[in-house]
Amino acid sequence: MARNPSAMKYHRQAQKARAQNRAVKSTIRTFSKKAAAAAEAGDADTAAKFQRVTISLIDRATKSSTLHKNTAARRKSRLAKRLAKTLSAS
Protein backbone atom coordinates (compact mmCIF):
# COMPACT_ATOMS: atom_id res chain seq x y z
CA MET A 1 0.00 0.00 0.00
CA ALA A 2 1.14 3.53 -0.69
CA ARG A 3 2.68 5.45 2.17
CA ASN A 4 3.51 8.95 1.02
CA PRO A 5 0.70 11.44 0.40
CA SER A 6 1.20 11.74 -3.36
CA ALA A 7 1.15 7.98 -3.83
CA MET A 8 -1.96 7.71 -1.67
CA LYS A 9 -3.68 10.37 -3.75
CA TYR A 10 -2.70 8.62 -6.98
CA HIS A 11 -4.11 5.37 -5.58
CA ARG A 12 -7.44 7.07 -4.76
CA GLN A 13 -7.60 8.58 -8.24
CA ALA A 14 -6.84 5.21 -9.84
CA GLN A 15 -9.64 3.58 -7.84
CA LYS A 16 -12.14 6.21 -9.01
CA ALA A 17 -11.04 5.86 -12.63
CA ARG A 18 -11.23 2.06 -12.44
CA ALA A 19 -14.76 2.20 -11.04
CA GLN A 20 -15.86 4.64 -13.73
CA ASN A 21 -14.27 2.60 -16.53
CA ARG A 22 -15.93 -0.58 -15.26
CA ALA A 23 -19.32 1.15 -15.20
CA VAL A 24 -18.89 2.43 -18.76
CA LYS A 25 -17.85 -0.99 -20.06
CA SER A 26 -20.74 -2.64 -18.25
CA THR A 27 -23.22 -0.21 -19.83
CA ILE A 28 -21.77 -0.94 -23.27
CA ARG A 29 -22.17 -4.69 -22.72
CA THR A 30 -25.74 -4.23 -21.48
CA PHE A 31 -26.85 -2.24 -24.51
CA SER A 32 -25.06 -4.64 -26.87
CA LYS A 33 -27.02 -7.51 -25.35
CA LYS A 34 -30.26 -5.54 -25.62
CA ALA A 35 -29.60 -4.85 -29.30
CA ALA A 36 -28.85 -8.52 -29.98
CA ALA A 37 -31.95 -9.65 -28.09
CA ALA A 38 -34.15 -7.22 -30.02
CA ALA A 39 -32.67 -8.44 -33.32
CA GLU A 40 -33.28 -12.07 -32.38
CA ALA A 41 -36.87 -11.17 -31.51
CA GLY A 42 -37.20 -9.69 -34.99
CA ASP A 43 -37.74 -6.11 -33.82
CA ALA A 44 -35.56 -4.17 -36.28
CA ASP A 45 -36.52 -0.71 -35.02
CA THR A 46 -35.62 -1.46 -31.41
CA ALA A 47 -32.43 -3.23 -32.46
CA ALA A 48 -31.39 -0.21 -34.54
CA LYS A 49 -32.13 2.11 -31.63
CA PHE A 50 -30.04 0.06 -29.22
CA GLN A 51 -27.29 -0.21 -31.84
CA ARG A 52 -27.13 3.59 -32.16
CA VAL A 53 -26.96 3.95 -28.37
CA THR A 54 -24.24 1.30 -28.12
CA ILE A 55 -22.14 2.89 -30.85
CA SER A 56 -22.48 6.27 -29.16
CA LEU A 57 -21.35 4.80 -25.83
CA ILE A 58 -18.41 3.05 -27.50
CA ASP A 59 -17.34 6.28 -29.22
CA ARG A 60 -17.52 8.20 -25.95
CA ALA A 61 -15.51 5.49 -24.16
CA THR A 62 -12.88 5.73 -26.89
CA LYS A 63 -12.71 9.49 -26.60
CA SER A 64 -12.13 9.26 -22.84
CA SER A 65 -9.46 6.53 -23.33
CA THR A 66 -11.55 3.87 -21.61
CA LEU A 67 -11.39 1.76 -24.78
CA HIS A 68 -8.64 1.60 -27.36
CA LYS A 69 -9.69 2.82 -30.81
CA ASN A 70 -9.12 -0.57 -32.44
CA THR A 71 -11.13 -2.29 -29.71
CA ALA A 72 -13.96 0.17 -30.30
CA ALA A 73 -13.89 -0.43 -34.05
CA ARG A 74 -13.89 -4.20 -33.53
CA ARG A 75 -16.85 -4.07 -31.14
CA LYS A 76 -18.89 -1.83 -33.44
CA SER A 77 -18.12 -4.03 -36.44
CA ARG A 78 -19.04 -7.25 -34.63
CA LEU A 79 -22.26 -5.76 -33.34
CA ALA A 80 -23.28 -4.52 -36.79
CA LYS A 81 -22.41 -7.85 -38.38
CA ARG A 82 -24.32 -9.78 -35.71
CA LEU A 83 -27.43 -7.63 -36.05
CA ALA A 84 -27.37 -7.77 -39.85
CA LYS A 85 -27.02 -11.54 -39.81
CA THR A 86 -29.81 -12.02 -37.26
CA LEU A 87 -32.22 -9.62 -38.94
CA SER A 88 -31.64 -11.04 -42.43
CA ALA A 89 -32.22 -14.58 -41.15
CA SER A 90 -35.56 -13.71 -39.57
Backbone as JSON, one array per atom type, in Angstrom:
{
  "sequence": "MARNPSAMKYHRQAQKARAQNRAVKSTIRTFSKKAAAAAEAGDADTAAKFQRVTISLIDRATKSSTLHKNTAARRKSRLAKRLAKTLSAS",
  "N": [[0.85, -1.19, 0.0], [0.39, 2.27, -0.59], [2.44, 4.83, 0.87], [3.37, 7.5, 1.05], [1.98, 10.81, 0.78], [1.44, 11.69, -1.91], [1.47, 9.33, -3.38], [-0.63, 8.01, -2.19], [-2.74, 9.64, -2.91], [-2.67, 9.29, -5.69], [-3.37, 6.61, -5.78], [-6.01, 6.7, -4.83], [-7.18, 8.18, -6.89], [-6.8, 6.42, -9.02], [-8.44, 4.32, -8.24], [-10.99, 5.52, -8.42], [-11.08, 6.06, -11.18], [-10.92, 3.47, -12.19], [-13.32, 2.37, -11.26], [-15.16, 3.97, -12.63], [-14.5, 3.37, -15.31], [-15.15, 0.65, -15.36], [-17.91, 0.8, -15.0], [-18.7, 2.12, -17.33], [-17.94, 0.26, -19.32], [-19.56, -1.87, -18.59], [-22.1, -0.81, -19.1], [-21.95, -0.57, -21.87], [-21.78, -3.29, -22.59], [-24.29, -4.13, -21.68], [-26.14, -2.7, -23.32], [-25.36, -3.7, -25.78], [-26.15, -6.36, -25.56], [-28.9, -5.96, -25.32], [-29.49, -4.95, -27.85], [-28.85, -7.16, -29.45], [-30.68, -9.02, -28.47], [-33.1, -7.82, -29.19], [-32.84, -7.92, -31.95], [-32.84, -10.67, -32.38], [-35.42, -11.18, -31.62], [-36.7, -10.16, -33.71], [-37.34, -7.51, -33.93], [-36.64, -4.91, -35.63], [-36.57, -2.1, -35.49], [-36.23, -1.47, -32.75], [-33.83, -2.82, -32.31], [-32.13, -1.35, -33.98], [-32.23, 1.09, -32.68], [-31.06, 0.49, -30.17], [-28.57, -0.24, -31.15], [-27.58, 2.19, -32.16], [-27.36, 3.6, -29.74], [-25.48, 2.03, -28.4], [-23.23, 2.28, -30.1], [-22.75, 4.99, -29.81], [-22.07, 5.08, -27.08], [-19.76, 3.53, -27.14], [-18.11, 5.12, -28.76], [-17.86, 7.37, -27.11], [-16.52, 6.22, -24.94], [-14.14, 5.59, -26.16], [-13.17, 8.11, -26.75], [-12.64, 9.07, -24.2], [-10.54, 7.51, -23.49], [-11.13, 5.06, -22.32], [-11.61, 2.81, -23.79], [-9.56, 1.3, -26.29], [-8.93, 2.55, -29.58], [-8.94, 0.66, -31.67], [-10.15, -1.51, -30.44], [-12.66, -0.45, -30.02], [-13.53, -0.11, -32.67], [-13.58, -2.77, -33.49], [-15.55, -3.85, -31.79], [-17.83, -2.38, -32.59], [-18.02, -3.19, -35.25], [-18.43, -5.97, -35.01], [-20.86, -6.0, -33.66], [-22.58, -4.77, -35.53], [-22.38, -6.59, -37.65], [-23.41, -8.88, -36.44], [-26.06, -8.09, -35.86], [-27.01, -7.58, -38.45], [-26.84, -10.11, -39.6], [-28.6, -11.58, -37.97], [-31.04, -10.21, -38.33], [-31.43, -10.5, -41.08], [-31.78, -13.2, -41.3], [-34.18, -13.65, -40.05]],
  "CA": [[0.0, 0.0, 0.0], [1.14, 3.53, -0.69], [2.68, 5.45, 2.17], [3.51, 8.95, 1.02], [0.7, 11.44, 0.4], [1.2, 11.74, -3.36], [1.15, 7.98, -3.83], [-1.96, 7.71, -1.67], [-3.68, 10.37, -3.75], [-2.7, 8.62, -6.98], [-4.11, 5.37, -5.58], [-7.44, 7.07, -4.76], [-7.6, 8.58, -8.24], [-6.84, 5.21, -9.84], [-9.64, 3.58, -7.84], [-12.14, 6.21, -9.01], [-11.04, 5.86, -12.63], [-11.23, 2.06, -12.44], [-14.76, 2.2, -11.04], [-15.86, 4.64, -13.73], [-14.27, 2.6, -16.53], [-15.93, -0.58, -15.26], [-19.32, 1.15, -15.2], [-18.89, 2.43, -18.76], [-17.85, -0.99, -20.06], [-20.74, -2.64, -18.25], [-23.22, -0.21, -19.83], [-21.77, -0.94, -23.27], [-22.17, -4.69, -22.72], [-25.74, -4.23, -21.48], [-26.85, -2.24, -24.51], [-25.06, -4.64, -26.87], [-27.02, -7.51, -25.35], [-30.26, -5.54, -25.62], [-29.6, -4.85, -29.3], [-28.85, -8.52, -29.98], [-31.95, -9.65, -28.09], [-34.15, -7.22, -30.02], [-32.67, -8.44, -33.32], [-33.28, -12.07, -32.38], [-36.87, -11.17, -31.51], [-37.2, -9.69, -34.99], [-37.74, -6.11, -33.82], [-35.56, -4.17, -36.28], [-36.52, -0.71, -35.02], [-35.62, -1.46, -31.41], [-32.43, -3.23, -32.46], [-31.39, -0.21, -34.54], [-32.13, 2.11, -31.63], [-30.04, 0.06, -29.22], [-27.29, -0.21, -31.84], [-27.13, 3.59, -32.16], [-26.96, 3.95, -28.37], [-24.24, 1.3, -28.12], [-22.14, 2.89, -30.85], [-22.48, 6.27, -29.16], [-21.35, 4.8, -25.83], [-18.41, 3.05, -27.5], [-17.34, 6.28, -29.22], [-17.52, 8.2, -25.95], [-15.51, 5.49, -24.16], [-12.88, 5.73, -26.89], [-12.71, 9.49, -26.6], [-12.13, 9.26, -22.84], [-9.46, 6.53, -23.33], [-11.55, 3.87, -21.61], [-11.39, 1.76, -24.78], [-8.64, 1.6, -27.36], [-9.69, 2.82, -30.81], [-9.12, -0.57, -32.44], [-11.13, -2.29, -29.71], [-13.96, 0.17, -30.3], [-13.89, -0.43, -34.05], [-13.89, -4.2, -33.53], [-16.85, -4.07, -31.14], [-18.89, -1.83, -33.44], [-18.12, -4.03, -36.44], [-19.04, -7.25, -34.63], [-22.26, -5.76, -33.34], [-23.28, -4.52, -36.79], [-22.41, -7.85, -38.38], [-24.32, -9.78, -35.71], [-27.43, -7.63, -36.05], [-27.37, -7.77, -39.85], [-27.02, -11.54, -39.81], [-29.81, -12.02, -37.26], [-32.22, -9.62, -38.94], [-31.64, -11.04, -42.43], [-32.22, -14.58, -41.15], [-35.56, -13.71, -39.57]],
  "C": [[0.89, 1.24, 0.0], [1.3, 4.16, 0.68], [2.78, 6.96, 2.11], [2.25, 9.57, 0.44], [0.43, 11.45, -1.1], [0.84, 10.37, -3.91], [-0.24, 7.57, -3.36], [-3.02, 8.4, -2.53], [-3.8, 9.69, -5.12], [-3.51, 7.32, -6.9], [-5.62, 5.64, -5.52], [-7.97, 7.42, -6.14], [-7.74, 7.36, -9.15], [-8.08, 4.38, -9.51], [-10.9, 4.2, -8.44], [-12.21, 5.96, -10.5], [-11.42, 4.42, -12.97], [-12.72, 1.79, -12.28], [-15.55, 2.81, -12.19], [-15.71, 3.85, -15.03], [-15.07, 1.3, -16.53], [-17.4, -0.31, -15.52], [-19.6, 1.41, -16.67], [-18.89, 1.15, -19.58], [-19.07, -1.87, -19.81], [-21.96, -2.12, -19.01], [-23.15, -0.58, -21.31], [-22.21, -2.4, -23.49], [-23.68, -4.87, -22.6], [-26.5, -3.83, -22.73], [-26.55, -3.11, -25.72], [-25.97, -5.85, -26.77], [-28.47, -7.17, -25.68], [-30.48, -5.46, -27.13], [-29.68, -6.25, -29.92], [-30.17, -9.22, -29.66], [-33.1, -9.11, -28.94], [-34.05, -7.75, -31.45], [-33.15, -9.89, -33.4], [-34.79, -12.17, -32.27], [-37.51, -10.68, -32.8], [-37.64, -8.24, -35.0], [-36.61, -5.22, -34.35], [-35.44, -2.74, -35.76], [-35.83, -0.6, -33.67], [-34.15, -1.83, -31.48], [-31.6, -2.09, -32.99], [-31.21, 0.88, -33.49], [-31.04, 1.75, -30.62], [-28.65, 0.05, -29.85], [-26.73, 1.21, -31.85], [-26.63, 4.0, -30.77], [-25.62, 3.29, -28.04], [-23.06, 1.94, -28.83], [-21.76, 4.24, -30.25], [-21.68, 6.07, -27.87], [-19.92, 4.35, -26.12], [-17.54, 4.23, -27.94], [-16.94, 7.18, -28.06], [-16.44, 7.54, -25.1], [-14.15, 5.59, -24.84], [-12.29, 7.12, -26.7], [-12.1, 9.74, -25.22], [-11.03, 8.26, -22.49], [-9.84, 5.35, -22.44], [-11.34, 2.65, -22.5], [-10.37, 2.23, -25.8], [-9.43, 1.75, -28.66], [-9.91, 1.57, -31.64], [-10.13, -1.5, -31.77], [-12.53, -1.76, -30.0], [-14.42, -0.19, -31.71], [-14.3, -1.9, -34.17], [-15.27, -4.47, -32.92], [-18.01, -3.56, -31.99], [-19.11, -2.72, -34.66], [-18.81, -5.35, -36.11], [-20.52, -7.09, -34.32], [-23.07, -5.58, -34.62], [-23.44, -5.81, -37.59], [-23.41, -8.82, -37.76], [-25.78, -9.39, -35.95], [-27.9, -7.85, -37.49], [-27.65, -9.24, -40.14], [-28.32, -12.01, -39.18], [-31.07, -11.48, -37.93], [-32.49, -10.17, -40.34], [-32.14, -12.48, -42.36], [-33.69, -14.67, -40.75], [-36.55, -13.06, -40.5]]
}
